[in-house]
Amino acid sequence: MGAFPSGWGDLAGKTAEPPQAGAVDLLRRVDPPRALRRRRVSWADAERYLGTELPSDYRALIDDRGPGIVADVVVYGPGSGEDTLDLMPWLQGIQRLVTSLRTITCDHFPPPFHPEPGGILPWGLLHGRQIVGWAVTSDDPDKWPVVVLTTELDSLTLHRTTATGYLLARLPGPEIQSLTAG
């Protein structure tokens, strides 16, 4: 595996724009966390389990607010202690789904998922159905662009931004413009 289905375009070399300075603080001001309880994340353990470092803006987001809903995205976090929002079991479930789909479709579908080379590494759900993740296109996780896969996992949309940039863009209203201007 390792190639995306025809018509999806090649994601190789696609990168995200650098994260916006203060994006986590801005998200906290515009879309405050719904729960004040945060659990310390062992990033070393999580990254060892995943076999890769994770983007710094995502780590800062989880450290600041923990997993939960931001804008209209459910954001999963490693070692959350809450089974429903713990990244690792959720990723295992996605891997089981991908394996099943490939058995049925003779490996033609869906696209590669991490830890496959160039695979997608999920971190959230949009509207409870579409997978939001990174296209692992670089050795530098801070350059991974965000991708959103359709519910059927048959196409994706590339967003050349970081996780926090994507979440900021999902928030409604003009307040983001005025908060970032000063």
Salt bridges, closest charged atoms under 4 A:
ASP25 OD1 - ARG28 NH2 2.86
ASP31 OD1 - ARG34 NH1 3.40
ASP45 OD1 - ARG48 NH2 2.44
GLU47 OE2 - ARG59 NH1 3.49
ASP64 OD1 - ARG28 NH2 2.70
ASP72 OD2 - HIS127 NE2 3.07
ASP72 OD2 - ARG170 NH2 2.67
GLU82 OE2 - ARG37 NH2 2.78
GLU116 OE2 - ARG102 NH1 2.74
